[in-house]
Amino acid sequence: MRTTVGIIGAGPAGLLLARLLHNAGIDSVVLESRDRDYVEHRQRAGILEQGTVDVLREAGAAARMDREGIGHDGIELRFDRRRHRVDFPALTGGRSVMVYAQTEVCKDLIALQLAAGGPLLFEAEALAVEGAETPSPHVRFRHQGREDVLECDYVVGCDGFWGVARKAVPADVSRVFERTYPFGWLGILADVPPSHDELVYARHDRGFALLSMRSPTVTRAYLQVPAGTDAADWSDEEIWDELDRRLETDDAWTLKRGPVTAKSVTPMRSHVHEPMRHGRVFLAGDAAHIVPPTGAKGLNLAVGDVVTLARALVELRDTGSDARLEAYSATCLRRVWQAERFSYDMTTMLHRAPDATGFDDRVQLARLDRIATARSAETDLAEGYTGFPLD
Ligand SMILES: Cc1cc2nc3c(=O)[nH]c(=O)nc-3n(C[C@H](O)[C@H](O)[C@H](O)COP(=O)(O)OP(=O)(O)OC[C@H]3O[C@@H](n4cnc5c(N)ncnc54)[C@H](O)[C@@H]3O)c2cc1C
């Protein structure tokens, strides 16, 4: 099998890249190790930055998002039983975010890819990427019990944190920067309308809580829990009680409870792999970097990477210039590190570390109070949350 761009992974990065290349008339093949149902139902991110929304619209993949997505013009911070709303458009010159689940983004992109004739192969596991430094890199993969080879001009590893593409970058070339946090997020989905019309980020002495939503009838909520926690150890009632405690305010706000339909724990880590390119092999999305979910950046960074890459490949085809392609890793990493910084700031401001002292607590509260009272600090949060510009 032969194609111009071989894409490993049908998460948001791989699917959007295939769509952008298709729109530009560049052929690609997507290999995905899992089946379609799994990819379409894996619960993950849900906040789309303004830039991601714009890209999905330009790519012709936004019809359902524009009908069903919920636009959000701000978030609420809770600390010390107080509430402070951050107004995004007022602070950023009109930017905002959209609540639309990653599962739905993937379903929309899969439908478009298959309608356009694919090729998108499910249950096709990439085993190795070879020939990165040659003009014809290739992917060895297994599909329907048979091993095959996908010959390409370029290979893009969109295969997430556990994928194989990163191994194509030799150990003596790659550098890894990482931080593992001593806590994770216990996340639930519940069949109950959201208790607040925007996301609520709460800092509490018992730990962080986030109140989010998937739709007008489905609540998504998270609790900070110690690393290694088993979701099964928490009953639904204990989760609601703990959310109630951490989200409590001095006014009459109340939490709406309902049947929990899904429950899982997400570990928290920051990870960056440099460079994001070796020869003709490129890394995009979680294959190259992970952020803790506090800043809602993971999916949006994946989108940023593939937009940069698609533009570079189009420029090469149209003008013969490989300047953008050569700059791919540096261009993406500048944005990635801004997102890592933002996510780190949000995480350390809102979560309680197991060894936190009274001093640490007071500094966290002072950081939140600064956002609530100084427009410069509040603007910095709003700009980071609504997203860093795409190149
Ligand atoms: C449990 C969890 C919860 C998260 N929650 C949030 C959140 O609340 N907010 C937020 O902003 N971000 C969140 N994230 C991060 C966000 O979902 C990711 O940043 C986003 O999915 C990145 O997209 P991607 O396409 O790069 O990678 P992925 O979505 O991981 O897609 C990679 C794809 O590659 C496939 N693959 C892997 N190996 C191979 C192989 N060898 N051959 C073929 N295919 C392969 C995988 O099956 C997968 O479909 C979460 C992530 C996880 C894991």
The ligand as a Gaussian input file, in Angstrom:
#p B3LYP/6-31G(d) Opt

LIG

0 1
 C       -8.363000       9.448000      30.219000
 C       -8.102000      10.803000      29.591000
 C       -8.897000      11.911000      29.925000
 C       -8.657000      13.167000      29.347000
 N       -9.424000      14.249000      29.705000
 C       -9.168000      15.461000      29.146000
 C       -9.916000      16.607000      29.494000
 O      -10.822000      16.546000      30.316000
 N       -9.603000      17.796000      28.876000
 C       -8.589000      17.909000      27.930000
 O       -8.343000      18.972000      27.350000
 N       -7.872000      16.825000      27.602000
 C       -8.145000      15.632000      28.171000
 N       -7.414000      14.566000      27.824000
 C       -6.418000      14.769000      26.793000
 C       -7.017000      14.735000      25.394000
 O       -8.076000      13.808000      25.336000
 C       -5.887000      14.360000      24.430000
 O       -4.945000      15.420000      24.492000
 C       -6.330000      14.119000      23.019000
 O       -7.046000      12.904000      22.935000
 C       -5.128000      14.071000      22.091000
 O       -5.504000      13.608000      20.834000
 P       -4.522000      12.729000      19.966000
 O       -5.234000      12.504000      18.679000
 O       -3.188000      13.338000      19.954000
 O       -4.339000      11.359000      20.759000
 P       -5.394000      10.243000      21.156000
 O       -6.737000      10.819000      21.333000
 O       -4.786000       9.485000      22.289000
 O       -5.460000       9.304000      19.877000
 C       -4.400000       8.429000      19.571000
 C       -4.985000       7.301000      18.728000
 O       -3.923000       6.468000      18.262000
 C       -4.315000       5.120000      18.384000
 N       -3.092000       4.306000      18.454000
 C       -2.226000       4.178000      19.489000
 N       -1.228000       3.351000      19.162000
 C       -1.462000       2.937000      17.891000
 C       -0.791000       2.056000      16.997000
 N        0.342000       1.426000      17.351000
 N       -1.301000       1.855000      15.764000
 C       -2.446000       2.491000      15.371000
 N       -3.144000       3.327000      16.196000
 C       -2.642000       3.553000      17.431000
 C       -5.149000       5.099000      19.666000
 O       -6.014000       3.983000      19.729000
 C       -5.905000       6.407000      19.536000
 O       -7.131000       6.257000      18.872000
 C       -7.617000      13.305000      28.401000
 C       -6.836000      12.198000      28.060000
 C       -7.039000      10.960000      28.666000
 C       -6.155000       9.792000      28.299000

